[in-house]
Amino acid sequence: MEININQEFQAFKDELKKLNIEVLKIVKVGNGSMDFHEVFYKSPRYEEVKSVYVERQQLDDLLAKFREAYA
C-alpha cells in the first residue's frame, strides 16, 4: 500500500501534537523537481508562529530533531 503525502504529513502533525506543537499549515514551495514544504507551527516555547522548510523524504529526520529539542 502506497502512503501519499497527505498521510505522511498527517502522521507528522500527529507526532508533533504529542510534543505540544501545533502545526498550523503546510505549504508546498518551489517547483515540481524540488519537493520542499514550509511547515508553520506554534510551540509552547515561542509566542510567535515559527516555520521550517523540509523535503518530504526528510520528515523523519525533522521529527527526530523536534523530539530531541522538545522531549
KEDOVEX-612350 format. One record per residue: residue in one letter; x, y, z of N, C-alpha, C, O, CB in turn; residue number from 1. Coordinates in pm, 1 decimal, always signed. Atoms other than C-alpha are relative to their C-alpha. Last residue first. Glycine has a CB too. Layout:
 resn       nX       nY       nZ      caX      caY      caZ       cX       cY       cZ       oX       oY       oZ      cbX      cbY      cbZ resi
    A        X        Y        Z        X        Y        Z        X        Y        Z        X        Y        Z        X        Y        Z  NUM
...
***
This chain:
 resn       nX       nY       nZ      caX      caY      caZ       cX       cY       cZ       oX       oY       oZ      cbX      cbY      cbZ resi
    A    +28.9   +113.1    -89.8  +1137.2  +1589.1  +2490.0    +39.2    +31.9   +143.8    +21.9    -51.7   +232.5    +73.7   -126.2    -47.2   71
    Y   +118.4    -22.3    -82.7  +1114.8  +1919.1  +2299.8    -31.6   -113.8    +96.6   -131.8   -107.5   +167.8   -117.6    +22.7    -87.8   70
    A     +8.3   -135.0    -55.4  +1454.4  +1953.6  +2131.6   -112.9    +16.7   +101.2   -100.8    +96.9   +193.7    -18.0    +99.2   -111.3   69
    E   -120.3    -27.7    -78.6  +1526.0  +1585.0  +2075.4    -11.3   +134.7    +70.8    +26.8   +147.8   +187.1   +124.7     -2.3    -90.0   68
    R     +6.0    +85.6   -120.9  +1170.2  +1513.7  +1964.7   +118.1    +27.8    +90.5   +102.8    +34.9   +212.5     -2.4   -149.9    -38.3   67
    F   +101.6    -55.2    -89.3  +1180.5  +1811.2  +1725.1     -6.4    -80.5   +130.4    -13.2    -23.2   +239.1   -138.2     +1.0    -69.5   66
    K    -56.5   -123.0    -56.3  +1509.9  +1686.7  +1578.7    -99.4    +67.2    +94.5    -60.5   +116.8   +200.2    +40.2    +97.3   -112.6   65
    A    -99.9    +39.6   -100.4  +1366.5  +1335.8  +1535.5    +61.6   +122.9    +66.1    +85.9   +123.1   +186.7   +110.7    -86.5    -64.5   64
    L    +74.2    +45.1   -117.2  +1063.1  +1483.0  +1357.4    +96.1    -40.0   +112.3    +71.8     -9.1   +229.0    -91.9   -118.3    -36.7   63
    L    +49.8   -120.0    -65.9  +1292.7  +1667.4  +1118.4    -75.2    -36.2   +127.8    -59.4    +30.1   +230.3    -90.9    +79.5    -94.9   62
    D   -114.8    -68.1    -59.9  +1477.7  +1346.9  +1036.7    -44.8   +124.9    +75.6     +2.2   +151.5   +186.2   +102.9    +37.4   -108.2   61
    D    -41.2    +77.2   -117.2  +1151.3  +1160.3   +982.5   +117.9    +65.3    +71.3   +123.3    +67.2   +194.3    +36.4   -142.6    -40.8   60
    L    +94.9    -17.5   -109.4  +1020.3  +1434.2   +753.4    +42.8    -73.8   +126.1    +33.0    -19.1   +235.9   -137.1    -47.1    -42.5   59
    Q    -72.0    -34.1   -123.4  +1336.0  +1434.0   +538.1    -93.0    +17.8   +120.2    -48.8    +63.2   +225.7    +80.1   +127.2    -20.8   58
    Q    -74.7   +116.4    -45.2  +1185.6  +1249.7   +238.0    +79.2    +26.1   +128.5   +140.5    -65.6   +183.2    +93.7    -45.3   -108.8   57
    R    +88.8   +110.0    -39.2   +922.9  +1521.1   +200.9    +78.2   -118.1    +57.0    +39.1   -175.1   +158.9    -83.0    -45.9   -119.9   56
    E    +27.2    +84.0   +115.9  +1183.4  +1795.4   +195.8    -82.9   -117.7    +49.2    -65.3   -164.4   +161.8   +132.9    -47.9    -70.6   55
    V    -34.6   +142.0     -4.3  +1153.4  +2037.3   +484.3    -29.3    -64.3   -135.2   -126.4    -30.3   -202.7    -78.1    -72.3   +112.6   54
    Y     +9.9    +61.5   +132.9  +1143.9  +2410.8   +540.5    +45.2   -144.5     +9.6   +141.7   -176.2    +79.1    +85.3    +77.6   -105.2   53
    V   -119.5    +74.0    +36.8  +1073.9  +2539.3   +891.6    -24.6    -60.4   -138.2   -136.6    -99.8   -170.6    +34.6   -110.8   +106.5   52
    S    +11.5    +86.5   +116.4   +828.0  +2791.4  +1022.8   +134.2    -65.1    -27.7   +239.8    -14.5    +10.0    -48.9    +78.9   -123.0   51
    K   -128.8    +29.3    +62.4   +763.0  +2967.3  +1351.0    -24.4    -82.5   -125.8   -132.4   -138.6   -144.3    +94.9    -75.2    +98.6   50
    V     +3.8   +118.1    +86.6   +444.0  +3130.0  +1476.6   +137.4    -14.3    -65.2   +193.1    +82.9   -116.1   -114.1    +11.5   -108.7   49
    E    +30.4    -16.3   +141.5   +511.4  +3379.3  +1752.3     -2.5   -134.6    -72.5    +48.6   -235.6    -24.1   +101.9    +92.7    -65.2   48
    E   +128.3    -68.6    +16.9   +484.6  +3339.5  +2127.0    -40.9     +2.5   -147.1   -158.1    -14.2   -180.7     +7.8   +143.6    +55.5   47
    Y     -3.2   -129.5    +68.9   +759.2  +3081.4  +2144.6   -140.0    +58.1     -9.8   -238.6    -14.0    -25.2    +61.5    -14.3   -140.5   46
    R   -120.7    -79.3    -26.4   +841.7  +2787.1  +2369.9     -4.4   +141.8    -55.5    +66.3   +229.6     -6.1   +118.3    -69.9    -56.6   45
    P     +9.0    -64.2   -130.7   +496.1  +2628.6  +2388.0   +118.9    +91.9    +30.0   +111.9   +173.9   +121.6    -10.6   -105.5   +107.4   44
    S    -46.0    +86.6   -107.8   +509.6  +2564.1  +2014.1    -12.2    +73.5   +132.8    -28.3   +195.5   +134.9   +145.8    -45.7    -24.0   43
    K     -0.4    -75.7   -124.6   +327.1  +2710.1  +1717.9    +38.8    -97.4   +110.3    -19.8   -204.9   +123.0   -140.2    +67.8    +28.6   42
    Y    +39.1    +64.3   -125.5   +390.0  +2573.0  +1371.0     +6.7    +96.7   +117.3    +73.7   +199.8   +111.6    +88.8   -120.6    +27.3   41
    F    +22.9   -106.1    -97.4   +419.0  +2667.1  +1005.8    -52.2    -63.7   +127.8   -147.0   -142.1   +124.8   -100.0   +107.3    -54.5   40
    V    +87.4    +41.3   -108.7   +570.0  +2392.7   +788.9     -8.3   +115.2   +100.2    +92.6   +154.8   +158.6    +51.9   -131.6    +68.3   39
    E    -22.1    -85.3   -115.9   +715.5  +2507.6   +459.0   -105.0    -37.3   +103.6   -225.1    -33.1    +76.8     -7.5   +152.9    -37.5   38
    H   +120.3    -51.1    -64.1   +729.8  +2228.0   +205.3    +41.3    +89.0   +115.5   +141.0    +63.2   +182.8    -91.8   -115.5    +48.7   37
    F    -13.3    -61.8   -131.2  +1000.8  +2133.2    -41.1   -135.3    +47.3    +49.6   -222.5    +85.6    -28.3    +98.9   +116.8     -4.7   36
    D   +118.0    +29.5    -80.7   +962.5  +1886.3   -328.0    +17.5    +51.7   +142.5    +24.1    -26.0   +237.7    -27.6   -150.9     +1.4   35
    M    -42.4    -22.6   -138.0  +1210.4  +2040.2   -569.0   -122.2    -14.8    +89.6   -208.0    +73.4    +93.5    +66.4   +141.3    +17.5   34
    S   -120.0    +80.6    -22.1  +1156.5  +1898.4   -917.2    +53.1    +15.0   +142.6   +131.1    -68.1   +189.2   +108.3    +38.9   -100.0   33
    G    +24.9   +143.4     -5.5   +796.2  +2019.6   -926.7   +122.8    -85.5    +28.4   +110.5   -192.6    +87.9    -59.5    -43.2   -127.3   32
    N    +61.1    +57.8   +119.1   +876.9  +2379.5   -845.0    -11.0   -151.1    +13.8    +22.3   -206.2   +118.8    +81.0    +36.3   -125.3   31
    G    -91.0    +43.7   +104.7   +934.7  +2553.9   -516.5    -75.1    -61.2   -117.1   -197.9    -58.4   -123.8    +99.7    -99.6    +55.4   30
    V    -75.1   -110.9    +59.6   +711.8  +2571.7   -213.4    +94.2    -56.4   -105.0   +131.3   -173.7    -99.8    +79.2    +80.3   +108.6   29
    K   -102.0    +44.8    +95.1   +437.9  +2343.0    -87.1    +66.3   +121.9    -61.3     -0.4   +216.8   -102.5    -61.6    -91.1   -110.7   28
    V    +10.6    -58.5   +133.1   +259.2  +2491.9   +213.2   +112.2    -54.5    -88.1   +229.1    -51.1    -49.7     +5.5   +155.1     +6.9   27
    I   -114.0    +49.7    +76.4   +191.3  +2317.3   +542.1    -19.9    +44.8   -143.6   -122.1    +15.3   -205.4    +14.1   -156.7    +10.2   26
    K    +20.6    +28.0   +142.3    -38.2  +2483.8   +791.5   +130.0    -48.4    -60.3   +238.7    -25.0     -7.4    -51.7   +125.2    -75.3   25
    L   +106.7    -87.6    +47.2    -94.7  +2546.0  +1160.9    -29.3    -22.1   -147.9   -145.2    -27.9   -189.1    +36.7   +145.5    +24.4   24
    V    -29.0    -34.0   +139.1   +107.3  +2256.7  +1302.8   -119.3    +78.3    -53.5   -231.2    +27.2    -57.1    +28.0   -128.8    -86.9   23
    E   +116.1     -3.6    +88.9    +57.4  +2267.7  +1678.6    +43.9    +42.1   -139.6    +97.5   +151.3   -158.6   -108.6    +96.5    +54.4   22
    I    -29.7    -88.9   +112.7   +349.8  +2159.0  +1892.5   -116.9     -9.7    -96.7   -151.9   -117.8   -143.9   +136.6    -37.7    -70.6   21
    N    +68.6   -128.8    -20.4   +254.2  +2014.2  +2229.7    +35.7   +102.8   -105.8    +35.6   +223.0    -79.2    +33.4    +55.7   +136.8   20
    L   -101.6    -86.8    -60.7   +510.7  +1730.9  +2186.3    -56.0   +138.9    +30.8    +19.9   +230.8    +61.4   +121.5    +12.3    -92.8   19
    K    -40.6    +68.0   -123.4   +232.1  +1475.9  +2121.8   +105.5    +80.9    +75.6   +121.9    +64.7   +196.5    +54.1   -140.4    -31.6   18
    K   +102.9    -31.5    -98.8    +97.9  +1725.9  +1866.2    +33.1    -64.0   +134.8     +3.9     -6.7   +239.7   -138.0    -47.4    -49.1   17
    L    -35.0   -129.4    -59.1   +427.4  +1690.1  +1680.5   -101.3    +39.8   +106.8    -65.0   +102.4   +206.5     +7.8   +108.8   -108.6   16
    E   -116.7    +17.9    -87.0   +358.0  +1318.7  +1630.3    +41.0   +131.3    +65.8    +78.2   +132.7   +183.1   +117.6    -57.2    -79.8   15
    D    +43.4    +74.6   -118.5     +8.0  +1384.6  +1497.6   +115.7    -18.7    +98.1    +97.7     -6.5   +219.3    -57.5   -137.0    -40.8   14
    K    +74.7    -92.6    -86.7   +140.4  +1652.2  +1260.4    -44.2    -68.8   +128.1    -37.4     -9.1   +235.5   -122.5    +56.3    -73.7   13
    F    -97.5    -97.0    -50.9   +399.4  +1411.2  +1115.4    -68.0    +96.2    +97.9    -16.2   +122.4   +206.5    +65.2    +78.9   -117.2   12
    A    -75.3    +73.3   -102.4   +134.0  +1138.2  +1078.0   +103.2    +91.7    +66.1   +123.3    +85.8   +187.4    +70.0   -123.8    -61.9   11
    Q    +92.4    +19.0   -112.4    -86.3  +1388.3   +895.3    +69.8    -74.5   +113.3    +54.7    -38.1   +230.0   -126.5    -77.4    -45.2   10
    F     +5.7   -123.2    -77.2   +210.0  +1494.3   +680.9    -97.6    -10.7   +116.6    -75.4    +51.4   +220.5    -38.9   +115.8    -89.6    9
    E   -130.5    -22.1    -63.0   +274.7  +1138.4   +571.0     -2.8   +125.1    +86.7    +45.1   +124.1   +200.1   +110.3    +11.8   -106.5    8
    Q     -9.4    +92.3   -113.3    -93.8  +1075.1   +507.6   +131.8    +18.9    +74.8   +135.8    +13.0   +197.7    -13.3   -145.4    -47.9    7
    N    +92.9    -47.8   -102.6   -116.1  +1387.5   +291.7     +3.7    -89.1   +123.1     -1.7    -39.7   +235.7   -142.3     +6.4    -55.5    6
    I    -61.8   -109.0    -75.8   +199.6  +1284.7   +105.7    -93.2    +54.2   +108.4    -46.5    +95.1   +214.6    +40.6   +112.9    -94.2    5
    N    -14.7   -124.9    +73.1    +55.0   +953.2     -2.9    +50.7   +110.6    +91.7    +60.0    +93.1   +213.2   -132.9    +40.7    -63.6    4
    I    +41.9   -109.1    -88.3   +126.3   +616.2   +152.0    +19.2   +130.0    -77.1   +126.7   +155.6   -131.3    +81.7     +0.7   +135.9    3
    E    -77.7   -121.8    +10.2   +137.8   +335.1   -100.4    -57.4   +107.0    +92.2   -178.5   +128.8    +96.9     +3.4    +49.7   -145.0    2
    M    +84.2   -119.2     +0.0     +0.0     +0.0     +0.0    +88.2   +124.9     +0.0   +179.4   +138.1    +81.6    -95.5     +0.2   +122.6    1
***
